[in-house]
Amino acid sequence: MLDPLIEGFKGLIASLVALAKGLWLAFLWPFRSAHQFVMRRRLWIRIALGLLVFPILIGYALLIWNAAWIRGYDITYPDNFKTSTDSVPAGDTVTVEGAADTTLTCGRSYTLDAVSYLIDFNVNTNNWMSSNPFYKLGFFGIDWDRTWILDNKAAFQRGVHQAIGRTAIEMSDRLGRVRGTSQIDPNLKSARGSLQFNQYTWFINPFGDQPFGPTTRSQTYYRNAIKSLQAYQDDLISCDATFDARADNLMQFIDRIANDIGSTSASLKTRAEGYNAGWFDTRADDIFWNAKGQLYAYYGILKGARTDFSDIIESRGLGTLWQEMEAQTLSAIKLEPFIVSNGKEDGWLMPTHLTTIGFYILRVRSNLVELRSILDR
């Protein structure tokens, strides 16, 4: 009686096993076919994969090479402008006696020299990181700014560029015009527009808000700004352009810089108070290097302004206070932590570098506010 049931059960099991094998073979068929296809054409497949992967590897290798350190970094760079206490203020006329005739020239702007140098430093001496396509791709989809590596240089460059952009606005709106009522100098207007261009644009931009492409890269616009600034400088030296070195213009310029670094100080304070991960804070290094880049730029710009406005600074007795402000700025940009730490202010194990550089920024801002107050009397 049981033999037919047992035989039927065995037949059912065999059918199920055969069905499972068939389904498994059907599942494996695309993979086996792909494997056979690759094995028959593996040379061509390897060549195709190599053509696809090799440029990516080269791109990331160049990214690492360019992001590894800041080329041409030198805290004494303002010395290249050859400013001195006896330099001619910007726009002042100078009569040069020659053997045959007399030539009339005007003083150059050392503030403008600093801005041109810093743009060149950002995009020629160094590779502009923020628009690099492999920087924009991130680390396996994670924004480089949210990692520990390869983002410090980009943050530093953006800090430098922020100071450059602010100075270009002041040059265009006030310093390059007579009492703000004359026409804006076309070269300064062009430079200002170029420096305000988006920082993240490459030739082709498939992601984000930048033009998809083909288009002009950010660094090309910034290089064009150097040409515009040099054209204005040439006109200024030949007395065909204006540099309005008045006390109220200097006061306004100082006020704008104080507000700019005051905003940076607030960002440092917010991060330092809201996060205490010490060496494990992946955003602290970006904020630190951005602030350092901003101060690095303003150090040279303010040194140039000291010569451009030397008559005002001397007549108002601002020399000592100006030197103190420069010294505080220099102390801030001398900070060189190997790893930026955002520890507690009263912590004993991990330091708080954000609070340290924030302290120097507040000292610089305090000096700027005092300079402005004296000019406003």
C-alpha positions in Angstrom: 0.0 0.0 0.0 2.8 2.4 0.8 5.0 1.7 -2.1 3.0 3.7 -4.7 2.9 6.7 -2.3 6.6 6.5 -1.7 7.3 6.3 -5.4 5.0 9.3 -6.0 6.7 11.3 -3.3 10.1 10.5 -4.8 8.9 11.6 -8.2 7.7 14.9 -6.8 11.0 15.5 -5.1 12.9 14.8 -8.3 10.6 17.1 -10.2 11.2 19.9 -7.7 14.9 19.4 -7.8 14.9 19.4 -11.6 12.8 22.7 -11.6 15.2 24.3 -9.1 18.2 23.3 -11.3 16.5 24.8 -14.3 15.7 28.0 -12.5 19.3 28.2 -11.2 20.7 27.6 -14.7 18.4 30.2 -16.1 19.6 32.7 -13.4 23.2 31.9 -14.2 22.8 32.0 -17.9 23.4 35.8 -18.4 26.5 35.6 -16.1 27.9 32.5 -17.9 27.2 34.1 -21.2 29.0 37.3 -20.2 31.9 35.3 -18.8 32.2 33.3 -22.1 31.9 36.6 -24.0 34.7 38.2 -22.0 36.9 35.1 -22.3 36.5 35.0 -26.0 37.2 38.8 -26.3 39.1 39.5 -23.1 41.9 41.4 -24.9 39.4 43.9 -26.3 37.5 44.1 -23.0 40.7 44.8 -21.1 41.6 47.6 -23.6 38.2 49.1 -23.3 38.3 49.0 -19.5 41.8 50.4 -19.6 40.7 53.3 -21.8 37.8 54.0 -19.3 39.7 53.5 -16.0 43.1 54.9 -16.9 42.0 58.6 -17.4 40.1 58.4 -14.1 43.2 57.1 -12.3 45.3 59.8 -13.9 42.8 62.5 -13.0 42.7 61.5 -9.3 46.5 61.2 -9.2 46.8 64.8 -10.5 44.1 65.9 -8.0 46.2 64.4 -5.1 49.4 65.9 -6.5 47.8 69.4 -6.8 46.0 69.2 -3.4 49.0 67.9 -1.5 50.5 71.4 -0.7 50.2 75.1 -1.6 52.8 76.1 -4.1 54.5 79.5 -3.6 53.2 79.9 -0.1 55.3 82.7 1.5 54.2 84.9 4.4 56.7 87.5 3.3 55.2 87.9 -0.2 54.3 91.6 0.4 58.0 92.3 0.2 57.8 91.6 -3.5 55.9 94.8 -4.0 58.8 96.9 -2.7 56.6 99.2 -0.6 58.3 101.6 1.8 57.5 104.6 3.8 59.0 106.9 1.1 57.0 105.3 -1.8 54.7 107.6 -3.7 51.1 107.3 -2.7 48.8 105.9 -5.3 47.7 108.5 -7.9 50.1 111.2 -6.7 51.9 112.9 -9.6 55.7 112.5 -9.9 57.9 114.7 -12.2 60.8 112.9 -13.7 63.5 115.2 -15.0 65.2 113.8 -18.1 68.1 115.0 -20.3 65.7 116.1 -23.1 62.4 116.7 -21.5 60.3 116.3 -18.3 58.0 113.3 -17.9 54.9 113.4 -15.7 53.9 110.1 -14.1 51.7 109.1 -11.2 52.2 106.7 -8.3 51.1 103.1 -8.7 48.7 101.3 -6.4 50.4 98.7 -4.2 47.0 97.5 -3.1 46.4 96.6 -6.7 49.8 94.9 -6.9 48.8 92.7 -4.0 45.5 91.8 -5.6 47.1 90.9 -8.9 49.7 88.8 -7.2 47.2 86.9 -5.1 45.1 86.1 -8.2 48.2 84.8 -10.0 49.1 82.9 -6.9 45.6 81.3 -6.8 45.2 80.2 -10.4 48.7 80.2 -12.0 51.2 79.3 -9.3 48.6 76.8 -8.0 45.8 74.8 -9.7 42.4 76.2 -8.9 40.9 73.3 -6.9 37.2 74.1 -6.6 36.4 73.7 -10.3 38.6 70.6 -10.7 36.1 67.9 -12.0 37.6 65.2 -9.8 37.4 67.5 -6.7 33.8 68.1 -7.5 33.1 64.3 -7.8 34.2 63.9 -4.2 35.4 60.7 -2.4 33.0 58.0 -3.6 30.2 60.6 -3.8 31.2 62.3 -0.5 32.0 65.9 -0.8 35.8 66.4 -0.2 34.9 69.3 2.1 33.4 66.7 4.5 36.5 64.5 4.6 39.9 64.8 6.4 41.9 64.9 3.2 42.5 66.9 0.0 40.2 69.8 0.9 42.5 72.2 2.9 44.0 73.8 -0.2 40.6 74.5 -1.8 39.4 76.1 1.5 42.5 78.3 1.6 42.1 79.4 -2.0 38.5 80.3 -1.4 39.5 82.4 1.6 42.1 84.2 -0.5 39.5 84.7 -3.2 37.0 86.1 -0.8 39.4 88.9 0.2 40.3 89.6 -3.4 36.7 89.9 -4.4 35.9 92.3 -1.5 38.9 94.5 -2.5 37.9 94.5 -6.2 34.5 95.8 -5.2 36.0 98.6 -3.2 38.4 99.5 -5.9 35.6 99.6 -8.5 33.0 101.4 -6.4 35.1 103.9 -4.4 38.8 104.0 -4.8 38.9 104.1 -8.6 36.4 107.0 -8.8 36.3 110.6 -7.8 34.1 110.9 -4.7 31.9 108.0 -6.0 30.1 110.3 -8.5 32.3 109.8 -11.6 32.0 107.0 -14.1 33.3 103.6 -12.9 36.7 102.8 -14.5 35.9 100.2 -17.2 39.0 98.1 -16.4 38.1 97.9 -12.7 34.5 97.1 -13.6 35.7 94.3 -15.8 38.0 92.9 -13.1 35.2 93.0 -10.6 32.8 91.1 -12.8 35.4 88.4 -13.6 36.2 87.9 -10.0 32.6 87.5 -9.1 32.2 84.5 -11.5 31.2 81.2 -10.0 34.1 79.4 -8.4 33.0 75.8 -9.3 32.7 76.0 -13.1 34.8 73.7 -15.4 34.6 73.2 -19.2 31.6 70.8 -18.7 29.4 70.7 -15.6 26.9 67.8 -15.6 26.1 68.3 -11.9 25.1 71.3 -9.8 23.9 74.8 -10.8 26.9 75.7 -13.1 26.4 75.9 -16.9 26.4 72.4 -18.3 28.9 73.3 -21.0 30.9 73.6 -23.0 31.7 76.8 -21.2 34.6 78.9 -19.7 36.3 77.7 -16.5 36.4 79.8 -13.4 40.2 80.3 -13.5 40.0 81.7 -17.0 37.8 84.5 -15.7 40.2 85.2 -12.8 43.2 85.3 -15.2 41.2 87.9 -17.3 40.9 89.9 -14.1 44.7 90.2 -13.9 44.8 91.7 -17.3 42.1 94.2 -16.5 43.8 95.2 -13.3 47.1 95.6 -15.1 45.4 97.8 -17.7 44.1 100.0 -14.9 47.5 100.1 -13.2 49.1 101.2 -16.5 46.5 104.0 -16.9 47.1 105.0 -13.3 50.8 105.3 -13.7 50.3 107.4 -16.9 47.9 109.6 -15.0 44.9 108.5 -17.1 43.1 106.8 -14.3 42.0 107.8 -10.7 42.9 106.5 -7.3 41.0 108.5 -4.8 43.2 108.2 -1.7 41.0 110.2 0.7 40.5 109.5 4.4 36.8 108.6 4.1 37.7 106.1 1.4 40.3 104.5 3.6 37.8 104.5 6.5 35.2 102.8 4.3 37.8 100.2 3.0 38.8 99.4 6.6 35.2 99.1 7.6 34.5 96.6 4.8 37.5 94.4 5.7 36.5 94.5 9.4 33.0 93.3 8.6 34.4 90.6 6.3 36.7 89.1 8.8 34.0 89.6 11.5 31.8 87.3 9.5 34.6 84.7 9.4 35.0 85.1 13.2 31.3 84.3 13.7 31.7 81.1 11.6 34.6 80.0 13.7 32.7 80.7 16.9 29.7 78.8 15.7 31.7 75.7 14.8 33.9 75.8 17.9 30.9 76.0 20.2 28.6 73.6 18.4 31.1 70.8 17.8 33.9 69.4 20.1 35.1 66.3 18.1 38.7 67.4 18.4 40.9 65.9 15.7 37.9 64.0 14.3 35.9 67.1 13.2 36.1 66.8 9.5 34.8 70.4 8.9 37.1 72.2 11.3 40.1 72.1 8.9 38.1 73.7 6.1 36.9 76.6 8.3 40.4 77.1 9.7 42.1 77.1 6.3 39.5 79.4 4.8 40.1 81.9 7.6 43.8 81.6 7.2 43.6 82.2 3.4 41.5 85.2 4.0 44.0 86.7 6.4 46.9 85.7 4.2 45.3 87.8 1.4 44.4 90.8 3.6 47.9 90.9 5.1 49.3 91.8 1.7 46.4 94.0 0.7 46.6 96.1 3.9 50.4 96.4 3.5 49.8 97.8 0.0 47.1 100.1 1.3 49.5 101.5 3.9 51.6 102.8 1.1 48.7 103.9 -1.1 47.3 106.0 1.8 50.6 106.9 3.4 49.8 110.6 3.5 46.6 110.0 5.4 48.2 107.4 7.8 51.1 109.8 8.6 48.9 112.9 9.1 46.5 111.0 11.4 49.3 109.3 13.3 48.1 105.8 12.5 51.6 104.3 11.9 52.0 102.5 15.2 48.5 101.1 15.3 48.8 100.0 11.7 52.0 98.1 12.5 50.3 96.4 15.4 47.4 95.4 13.1 49.9 93.9 10.6 51.7 92.1 13.4 48.5 90.5 14.6 47.6 89.4 11.1 51.0 87.9 10.6 50.7 86.0 13.9 47.5 84.4 12.7 48.9 83.2 9.3 51.9 81.8 11.0 49.7 79.1 12.7 50.6 75.8 11.1 48.9 72.9 12.8 49.6 69.5 11.3 46.1 68.4 12.0 43.4 71.0 12.8 41.6 70.1 16.0 38.3 71.5 17.3 38.4 70.4 21.0 36.8 72.0 24.0 38.1 75.3 25.0 38.8 74.0 28.5 39.9 70.6 27.2 43.3 69.1 28.2 43.8 66.5 25.5 42.8 68.0 22.2 43.5 71.7 21.4 41.0 74.1 19.8 42.7 75.6 16.8 39.5 77.4 15.7 39.4 79.4 18.9 43.1 80.2 18.5 42.8 81.7 15.0 39.5 83.3 16.0 41.3 85.1 18.8 43.8 86.6 16.4 41.0 87.6 14.0 39.3 89.4 16.8 42.5 91.2 17.6 43.0 92.2 14.0 39.3 93.4 13.8 39.7 95.4 17.0 42.7 97.2 15.5 40.8 97.9 12.3 37.8 99.2 14.3 40.2 101.5 16.2 41.8 102.7 13.0 38.4 103.5 11.6 37.4 105.3 14.7 40.4 107.6 14.5 39.8 108.3 10.8 36.2 109.2 11.6 37.1 111.9 14.1 
